Amino acid sequence: MVDMRATDVLVTFLGRVPKDEGGRYRKTQYDFGDGSPVEPVAFFGWTLQKFLRPKRLLILGTSGSMWDHLFEGDLDLGEHGETNRLMLIASVSDMNVTQAQLDALAPLLARHLGCEVDLVIIPYCRIEAEQADLLRIMAERVKTGEHVHLDVTHGFRHLPMLSLLSALHLRLRHQAHIEGIWYGSYDPDTGKAPVYQIDGLLRIADWLQALSSFDKDGDYGVFAPLLIADGLPDDKAQALKRASFAENTLNFGQARERLHTVLKPIHELGGVSALYAPLLYERIGWIREQNDATRLARLTRTALDKGDLMRAAILLPRAFLERMKQPGESTVKYDILDSIEKEFREGKRGLEHLQGDYEQAKRIRNALAHGARPKHSDIRRALANPEALQSMLDRLIRKLIT
């Protein structure tokens, strides 16, 4: 159900549909699927404007779009602005409509429709610079926090793809709320024209962005709103966020417990979440390892592989101590970790020849965690070169926990 109250701006593209034998643009009767009668129009933007009742209508088109139809076709404007309208008709025929012409006529549409109207010339978006210009034009005309609907029915075939990017750009730059992406489809074989909401494209983009964000900082919380949108209960979403906090504070047992509580509910979801759930499972696959040592070793290796050197360095000494844990010992208590480390240094636990490697791992961790200048030259050299640090951590991981 569309919330008409949440429509500040309707952004729609004006193309150039074929004309009939009488020289008029072909009209189509669009169908929203709710049984309500809809008058045939050549420009779907009018139908959507009546349906959504936006406060502002932004119509984007090239210098060759059917701008004349806005004033001569679907709407009856009488003789108002006749001189400017006749000049516009000639410019449309020559495909050289100017912004000044549209600025002069926009108030006429605004009075007739009862909302603000912006008519804006855009480039043909054939090259990268023109495509970027479209995003700039749209961003300049959408205010921070506005609720926006996008209609991608008309215009060139590549404009819907650019419109999706524009929607993401508006959300990033202006925190705009993209409430709907609309497409009025026409089937020439049947003559039917169902109206589709293709907001799922944004949901897919959201998932891709969330996966990228997680791979960077390891915060499961970025998935919570996406999963909630597909039916995940709020308490399970909170468990996901708390699991992230527990993991980041090195409380891996608690993180694992909370992640286990959300696996089944996520598996039962539909929508876009069902498509991307397997990728989420891959990222929390460490909880399926047989014991704490192998789980923590996997987290350490994953952090290094994705370039999170800080996290890999912090996890490595802890993962090594987990490896030496004996049956029945719990490393939840830090005094147990201290005891294991003490026995290792005294040669009573673990392999003595690894003590030098362990101390080097701890020196890296301390240098990164505390930001102090390392006393040892090998650590200073590694911290001065990301490739050298990556290589050193890789060697230590291979020796200490694999």
Helices and strands as residue ranges (DSSP letters): G 4-6, E 9-14, H 44-52, E 56-61, H 69-72, H 82-94, H 99-113, E 116-121, H 128-140, E 147-151, H 159-174, E 177-184, E 195-197, H 200-217, G 220-223, H 224-229, H 234-248, H 252-267, H 271-283, G 285-288, H 292-305, H 309-323, H 334-345, G 352-354, H 355-370, H 377-383, H 386-400
